[in-house]
Amino acid sequence: MNVAQAIRAAAESLSATSDTARLDAEVLMAHALGCSRTDLLLRHMADDAPDGFDALIARRARHEPVAHIIGHQEFWGLDFRVTPATLIPRGDSETIVEAALEVCAAPARVLDCGTGTGALLLAVLHERAGAQGVGVDASGDALAVARGNAAALGLEARARMVLADWTQAGWADGLGRFDLILANPPYVESDAALDPSVRDYEPAGALFAGAEGLDDYRVLIPQLPDLLMPGGVAVIEIGHQQAQAVGQIAAQAGFAVKLRLDLANRPRALVLSQESRAIS
C-alpha cells in the first residue's frame, strides 16, 4: 500500500474518532516518514507506507491527541514540545497573545501564570526582544517542558521558570512587579462533559476549577494588583460562557475589564487594567 492509499484508509477509520480525520492522518504520516506535511503532500504520496504508521493511527483511534503522539504543537508560528504534563497549546489562546501585544506594546517584565509549555510567555518574548519573563506553574514536570521550549526557541536567557502555586501563601514572594501578566488558569467545571482526547489525556490540574470553573479566578485575580507595575495590564483566558462572572471578580478587585473575542467570535480573554469601570 502506498502513502496516499494508507492515508485514505486511515482517514476513513478515524472518522468516528476525529472531526479532522484526514488532517490527523496526514500529520501522522508525515511524522512516520520524518518529513513535513507539505513535503509529504508534494513528494511522498506514491512512496510505500512506512511500517509504523498503523500503530500511530491506532493510538489516535483511542482518542490520544495528535500533539501527544508526535510530541509537539505549533502555536503563534512557533514549535512547542508537549507532553501529558501540559495542556496542548490551542489556536484560540493566540487571542491572549494578540491582546497582550496590543495593550502592552513594550513590556519590560512579563509574568505568565500557569505557563504549562510556556507558549503564551515565549510567544510574547519572541515578539518583544526587550522583554524579560517569568513563567510560574505548580507542576515541576510542566516547568521542565517550558524550560526546554525556551531553550529550543533561543529564549532561555530571557525566560525564568519558577515552581509556584497561587493557592499557597507566599507563592509570589521575590517575583517583583510586572508590566504585563498573562494567565490561562484552570477554568473547566468539575462535571463538564469533555472530549475523551482532553478528559483522558490532558492534566486534570490544569483543566478543572470547581463546580463553576471559577475557583482559580477567585484566588488569582485579587492577587494581581500587587504584582502589576503602575499602568500594568493583565490578560486572562476565559471559557466562552464565563465573561460576565470573571469580569465581576475582576471588577471587585478594582480592575477595568475589556472583553476580547477569538477567531470564532466567542469570548476568549479579558484585559484587566487598573481603573475600575464596567465590562465592555
Protein Blocks (a to p, Z undefined) as FASTA:
>chain_A
ZZklmmmmmmmmmmmmpcklmmmmmmmmmmmnopafklmmmmmmmpccdfklmmmmmmmm
nopafklmnopaceehiacdddfkbccddfklmmmmmmmmmmmmbafbdcdehklnommm
mmmmmmmmkbccddddfbfklmmmmmmmmmmnopmmmmccddddfkbghklgonlpafbd
cddddfbdfkbccdfklmmmpcfklmpgcjnopmmmmmmmmmmmmmpcehiacdddddfk
lmmmmmmmmmmnopacdddddfkopafbdcdddbdcddZZ
